[in-house]
Amino acid sequence: MNNQSNESSNSSRRDFLKVAAGAAASLAVLPGCASSTSSTSAAASKWSTGAYVAGSDHIRIGIVGCGGRGTGAVGDCCKASPAVQVVAMGDVFKDRLDTSRKNLAHLGEQLKVTDDHCFVGLDAYKKVLASDIDLVLLTTPPAFRPMHFKAAIEAGKHVFFEKPVAVDATGVRSVIEMSEVAQKKGLGVMAGTCFRHHTVHRESIAQIHEGKIGRIISGNSYYNVGGLWSKPRQPGWTDLEWQLRNWLYFTWLSGDHIVEQNVHRLDIQNWVMQSTPLKAYGMGGRQVRIDPAYGNVFDHFAVEYEYPGGVRIVNECRQIDGTDSRITEYYYGTKGMIEPSAGPLPIDKKNKLEPLGAAYVREHKDLIDSIHAGKPANEGRQVAESTLTAIMGRMSAYTGKVITWEQAMNSKLDLMPTSLEFGPTMAVAPVAVPGKDPII
């Protein structure tokens, strides 16, 4: 690395930690933060003026959830800044952590994690947060996101968390509450809704907001793809391990694919409309993935969302092999139509659009840059509301009922099991039956 790069790296953590020092100093006056007193004191000591001079000048990160997306997020974060160093890793399963660590070997000097900072088990997140880190990446199955996010903010850590950020309204409310706490503490919160950081979508949606297609009348959005991976149950796996290793197929873990995957399209909807929907009217079912190996989720949904002004946007999502894929959206206005995924108007087929991979890196860079600038980004409420938009669509499809935003937000449903143990039997909830099931 040349001298200029070294200077950039050296200044990164100094700037990064100065912001955090101010955040830590403000914690004592925040109501409801008594539980984080000990971690706050440690953070304030570490981040006080001059403390970093004698120590590392790198941005130290930890990862909670070492699957494919988590491993990818670590690589993206390291690409975002040469100052980033990975110093702590945690996962429920040792084999996943070991595989992730091996796959991250290409990071070279940015991979600084040692054996004693590799943590395994359901409480691994606590040990990662107790490590000497500045920023934590939360990439476990979505069910755990509210719990881990709350612990991270209470520990005084900047956060990058993958979408969606919850699987039920109880989790959404928790994320919104802790996002507000993070704002008061001056902690950065960045979500994995990568299209918000994609130049193609930014420019296209800016045109919509500038009135390029006039007043929006309606829209269609799609996340129709083939099937995803599944892991056959192995001898010795308990019910919990089997479900955790196949988390996509259990509503309590993933929220169903309308929430886990399709939240991207719904986030774009809310971004375009600069609003959350008033109500949802949906349908869906389990046409192909009917084997018990696929848990209790649906394999297709279609939901009409009504936004203020009577604007209706129909969203489809599907995970069925052998079908035609479509991942895009169309918005119709009084002056024309735009497909944000195709780029801003006028469409020029000769232009090479920025690959989406650039956005995966930029979301981390945007977070780090915002902290350096003393104005930490906070996408917590935004992604929580997009997550609830997906949840209300699921609620409508599962029940066959129209679901309003207020019904969804005020739902008391909490899908997290009361206890998680690898020993006892853990039954799978039945597949929802529209017209018969209560609002879930």
C-alpha positions in Angstrom: 0.0 0.0 0.0 1.4 3.4 -0.9 1.9 6.3 1.5 -1.3 8.0 0.4 -3.3 4.8 1.1 -1.7 4.5 4.5 -2.6 8.0 5.4 -6.2 7.4 4.2 -6.3 4.2 6.4 -4.8 5.9 9.4 -7.3 8.8 9.2 -10.3 6.5 8.7 -10.6 5.1 12.2 -9.6 8.5 13.8 -12.5 10.2 12.0 -14.7 7.1 12.5 -14.1 7.0 16.3 -14.4 10.8 16.8 -18.0 10.5 15.8 -18.5 7.5 18.0 -16.9 9.3 20.9 -19.5 12.0 20.7 -22.2 9.3 20.5 -20.8 7.6 23.6 -20.7 10.8 25.5 -24.3 11.5 24.9 -25.6 8.1 26.1 -25.8 9.0 29.8 -28.6 11.4 29.1 -30.7 9.1 27.1 -33.8 7.7 28.8 -34.1 3.9 28.9 -30.4 3.2 28.3 -29.5 2.0 31.8 -29.0 -1.5 30.5 -26.1 -0.4 28.3 -24.2 1.5 31.0 -21.3 -0.9 31.2 -20.8 -1.2 27.4 -21.2 2.5 27.1 -18.5 3.2 29.6 -16.1 0.9 27.7 -17.0 2.6 24.4 -16.5 6.1 25.9 -13.1 5.0 27.3 -12.0 3.5 24.0 -13.2 6.3 21.8 -12.2 9.3 24.0 -10.0 11.8 22.3 -6.4 10.5 21.8 -7.3 6.9 22.8 -7.0 5.7 19.3 -3.6 7.3 18.6 -1.8 4.6 20.6 -3.9 1.8 19.2 -5.2 0.6 15.8 -6.1 3.1 13.1 -8.4 0.6 11.4 -12.2 0.3 11.4 -12.7 -3.0 13.3 -15.8 -5.0 12.3 -17.5 -8.1 13.5 -19.9 -10.4 11.7 -22.9 -12.2 13.2 -24.2 -14.8 10.7 -21.6 -16.4 8.5 -23.7 -17.8 5.7 -23.3 -16.9 2.1 -24.8 -13.4 2.4 -22.9 -12.7 5.6 -19.6 -13.7 3.9 -20.4 -11.6 0.9 -21.2 -8.6 3.1 -17.9 -8.9 4.8 -16.1 -8.9 1.5 -18.2 -5.9 0.3 -17.4 -3.9 3.5 -13.7 -4.6 3.1 -13.9 -3.4 -0.6 -15.6 -0.2 0.6 -12.6 0.9 2.7 -9.0 -0.3 3.0 -9.2 0.7 6.7 -11.7 -2.1 7.4 -10.4 -5.1 9.4 -12.4 -8.2 10.3 -11.7 -9.0 13.9 -14.7 -11.1 15.2 -17.0 -13.7 13.7 -20.0 -15.5 15.1 -22.5 -18.1 13.9 -24.8 -20.8 15.4 -22.8 -23.5 13.6 -19.1 -24.0 13.6 -18.9 -25.5 10.2 -20.5 -22.4 8.7 -18.1 -20.1 10.5 -15.1 -22.2 9.5 -16.3 -22.2 5.8 -16.8 -18.4 5.9 -13.4 -17.8 7.4 -11.8 -20.0 4.8 -13.7 -18.2 2.0 -12.5 -14.8 3.3 -8.9 -15.7 3.2 -8.6 -13.6 0.0 -9.0 -10.5 2.1 -5.3 -10.9 3.2 -4.3 -8.3 5.8 -7.9 -7.2 6.2 -8.8 -10.5 7.8 -7.5 -10.2 11.4 -9.8 -12.6 13.2 -8.1 -15.0 15.6 -9.4 -18.3 16.9 -10.3 -16.8 20.2 -12.6 -14.3 18.4 -14.6 -16.9 16.5 -17.7 -17.6 18.5 -20.3 -20.4 18.0 -23.8 -20.9 19.4 -27.1 -19.0 19.8 -25.3 -16.5 22.1 -22.4 -15.9 19.6 -23.8 -12.4 18.8 -23.2 -11.3 22.4 -19.6 -12.3 22.3 -19.0 -10.6 19.0 -20.6 -7.4 20.4 -18.4 -7.7 23.5 -15.3 -7.7 21.2 -13.3 -4.6 20.3 -15.3 -3.7 17.3 -16.6 -0.4 15.9 -19.2 -1.8 13.4 -21.2 -5.0 13.4 -22.7 -6.7 10.4 -25.9 -8.6 11.2 -26.7 -11.2 8.6 -28.4 -14.1 10.4 -31.9 -15.3 9.4 -34.3 -12.4 9.7 -36.1 -13.7 12.8 -33.0 -12.8 14.9 -32.5 -9.3 13.5 -34.6 -7.3 16.0 -32.9 -9.1 19.0 -29.4 -8.6 17.6 -30.0 -5.0 16.4 -31.3 -4.1 19.9 -28.2 -5.6 21.5 -25.9 -3.9 19.0 -27.3 -0.4 19.6 -27.3 -0.9 23.4 -23.6 -1.9 23.0 -22.9 1.4 21.2 -22.0 -0.2 17.8 -22.6 1.1 14.3 -24.7 -1.4 12.4 -25.1 -2.8 8.9 -28.1 -5.2 8.9 -29.4 -7.2 6.0 -33.0 -7.0 4.8 -35.6 -7.8 5.9 -35.2 -6.6 9.5 -38.1 -8.6 11.1 -40.6 -11.3 10.3 -43.6 -9.9 12.2 -44.9 -6.5 13.5 -43.5 -7.1 17.0 -40.0 -7.2 15.5 -40.7 -4.2 13.2 -41.8 -2.1 16.2 -38.6 -3.0 18.0 -36.4 -2.1 15.1 -38.2 1.3 14.7 -37.7 2.0 18.4 -34.0 1.1 18.4 -33.4 3.1 15.2 -34.6 6.1 17.1 -32.3 5.3 20.0 -29.4 4.9 17.5 -30.3 8.3 16.0 -30.0 9.9 19.4 -26.8 8.1 20.1 -25.3 9.2 16.8 -24.8 5.6 15.6 -24.9 4.7 12.0 -27.5 2.2 10.8 -27.4 0.9 7.2 -29.7 -1.7 5.6 -29.1 -4.2 2.9 -31.7 -2.7 0.6 -29.0 -2.3 -2.0 -31.2 -0.7 -4.7 -31.2 2.5 -2.7 -27.5 2.7 -3.4 -27.7 1.6 -7.1 -27.0 4.5 -9.5 -29.5 3.1 -12.1 -32.3 3.1 -9.6 -31.3 6.4 -8.0 -31.3 8.2 -11.3 -34.5 6.7 -12.5 -36.5 7.3 -9.3 -35.2 10.8 -9.1 -36.8 11.4 -12.5 -40.1 10.1 -11.1 -39.9 12.5 -8.2 -39.0 15.3 -10.6 -42.3 14.7 -12.4 -40.7 13.2 -15.6 -43.7 10.8 -16.0 -46.2 13.1 -14.4 -48.4 12.1 -11.6 -48.2 8.3 -10.8 -51.3 6.4 -11.7 -50.4 2.8 -11.1 -47.5 0.3 -11.1 -46.5 -3.3 -11.3 -43.5 -4.9 -9.6 -42.1 -8.4 -9.8 -39.8 -10.8 -8.1 -40.6 -14.0 -10.0 -37.7 -16.5 -10.0 -37.0 -20.2 -9.7 -36.6 -22.3 -6.6 -33.7 -21.7 -4.1 -31.4 -24.1 -2.2 -32.5 -26.6 0.4 -30.4 -28.9 2.6 -31.6 -32.5 3.1 -32.0 -33.4 6.8 -28.9 -35.2 8.2 -28.8 -37.9 10.9 -28.4 -36.3 14.2 -29.9 -33.0 13.3 -32.6 -31.9 15.8 -35.7 -30.1 14.6 -34.2 -26.7 15.4 -31.0 -27.4 13.5 -32.9 -28.7 10.5 -35.0 -25.5 10.5 -32.1 -23.2 11.0 -30.2 -24.8 8.2 -33.2 -24.4 6.0 -34.4 -21.1 7.3 -35.9 -20.0 4.0 -38.8 -22.4 4.4 -40.1 -21.5 7.8 -42.2 -18.4 8.3 -40.9 -17.8 11.8 -37.4 -17.6 10.5 -37.7 -15.9 7.1 -41.1 -14.3 7.1 -41.8 -16.3 3.9 -40.2 -15.3 0.6 -42.6 -12.3 0.1 -40.8 -10.8 3.1 -37.3 -12.3 2.8 -36.6 -11.8 -0.9 -39.4 -9.7 -2.3 -38.9 -6.9 0.2 -36.5 -5.4 -2.3 -39.3 -4.7 -4.8 -41.6 -3.4 -2.0 -38.8 -1.1 -0.7 -38.6 0.3 -4.2 -42.4 0.8 -4.3 -42.3 2.8 -1.1 -39.3 4.8 -2.4 -41.1 5.6 -5.6 -44.3 6.6 -3.8 -42.5 8.3 -0.9 -45.1 6.7 1.3 -46.2 3.4 2.9 -49.3 1.7 1.5 -52.7 2.2 3.1 -53.9 -1.4 2.6 -53.0 -4.7 0.9 -55.3 -7.2 -0.8 -53.4 -10.4 -1.7 -53.5 -14.0 -2.5 -50.9 -16.8 -2.7 -50.4 -20.5 -2.2 -48.2 -23.5 -2.2 -48.6 -25.1 -5.6 -45.2 -26.9 -6.2 -43.2 -26.9 -3.0 -45.6 -29.1 -1.1 -43.1 -31.5 0.4 -42.6 -31.2 4.2 -38.9 -30.4 3.4 -40.1 -27.0 2.4 -41.5 -26.2 5.8 -44.7 -24.0 5.8 -44.1 -21.2 3.3 -45.9 -20.4 0.1 -44.3 -20.5 -3.3 -46.2 -17.7 -4.9 -47.9 -14.4 -4.0 -49.8 -11.6 -5.8 -50.7 -8.5 -3.8 -52.4 -5.3 -4.7 -51.1 -2.4 -2.6 -53.1 0.8 -2.4 -51.2 4.0 -1.7 -52.4 7.5 -0.9 -54.2 9.2 -3.8 -55.8 5.9 -4.9 -52.6 4.6 -6.6 -52.6 0.8 -6.8 -49.5 -1.2 -7.4 -49.7 -4.9 -8.0 -46.7 -6.9 -6.8 -46.0 -10.5 -7.8 -43.4 -12.9 -6.4 -42.8 -16.5 -7.1 -40.2 -19.2 -6.4 -41.0 -22.1 -8.8 -38.5 -23.9 -11.0 -39.3 -24.1 -14.7 -41.1 -20.7 -14.8 -40.1 -17.5 -16.6 -38.2 -15.1 -14.3 -39.0 -11.4 -14.1 -37.3 -9.1 -11.6 -38.3 -5.5 -12.3 -41.0 -2.9 -12.0 -43.0 -0.5 -14.1 -44.6 2.8 -13.0 -47.2 4.5 -15.1 -47.8 8.3 -14.9 -50.0 10.9 -16.6 -47.0 11.6 -19.0 -45.6 8.2 -19.6 -44.0 5.1 -18.1 -40.6 4.3 -16.6 -38.9 1.0 -15.7 -36.3 2.0 -13.0 -34.3 -1.3 -13.5 -33.8 -0.3 -17.2 -32.3 3.1 -16.3 -33.4 6.7 -16.5 -35.2 8.2 -19.5 -34.6 8.3 -22.4 -33.6 4.7 -22.5 -30.4 4.2 -24.4 -29.7 0.5 -25.1 -26.1 1.4 -25.9 -25.4 2.6 -22.4 -23.8 0.0 -20.1 -25.7 0.1 -16.8 -23.9 -0.1 -13.6 -23.9 -3.7 -12.3 -25.8 -4.3 -9.1 -22.6 -5.5 -7.4 -21.4 -1.9 -7.2 -24.4 -1.1 -4.9 -23.4 -4.0 -2.5 -20.1 -2.2 -1.9 -21.5 1.3 -2.0 -24.0 0.7 0.8 -21.0 0.0 3.1 -19.1 2.9 1.7 -22.1 5.2 2.2 -22.3 4.2 5.9 -18.6 4.6 6.6 -18.5 8.0 4.7 -21.5 9.2 6.6 -19.9 8.4 9.9 -16.6 10.1 8.9 -18.7 13.2 7.9 -20.2 13.3 11.4 -23.7 12.6 10.0 -24.2 8.9 10.5 -26.8 7.5 8.1 -29.8 5.8 9.6 -32.0 3.6 7.3 -33.6 1.8 10.3 -37.2 3.1 10.0 -37.1 3.1 6.2 -36.2 -0.6 6.0 -38.5 -1.5 8.9 -41.5 0.1 7.1 -40.6 -1.7 3.9 -40.4 -4.9 5.9 -43.9 -4.3 7.3 -45.1 -3.6 3.8 -44.1 -7.2 2.9 -45.5 -8.5 6.1 -48.9 -7.0 5.5 -48.9 -8.6 2.0 -48.2 -11.9 3.6 -51.0 -11.4 6.2 -53.5 -10.6 3.5 -52.5 -13.6 1.3 -52.4 -16.0 4.3 -55.9 -14.9 5.4 -57.6 -13.8 2.2 -58.5 -10.5 4.0 -57.8 -6.9 3.2 -55.1 -5.7 5.7 -54.7 -2.1 6.5 -51.4 -0.5 7.5 -52.7 0.1 11.0 -53.8 -3.5 11.4 -50.3 -4.7 10.3 -48.4 -2.2 12.5 -50.5 -3.0 15.6 -50.5 -6.8 15.1 -49.5 -8.6 18.3 -48.2 -11.6 16.5 -44.7 -12.7 17.6 -43.4 -15.6 15.6 -40.3 -16.1 17.7 -40.6 -19.4 19.7 -40.7 -18.8 23.5 -37.5 -20.9 23.8 -34.9 -22.2 21.4 -33.2 -25.5 22.3 -31.5 -28.1 20.2 -32.9 -31.0 22.2 -36.7 -31.0 22.3 -39.0 -31.5 19.4 -39.9 -28.3 17.6 -43.1 -28.8 15.5 -43.6 -26.9 12.2 -46.6 -24.6 12.2 -49.3 -25.7 9.6 -49.4 -24.0 6.2 -51.8 -21.1 6.2 -55.2 -21.6 4.7 -56.9 -18.4 3.3 -60.4 -17.9 4.6 -59.8 -20.1 7.6 -56.7 -18.8 9.4 -56.8 -15.7 11.7 -54.8 -12.6 10.8 -51.2 -13.7 11.0 
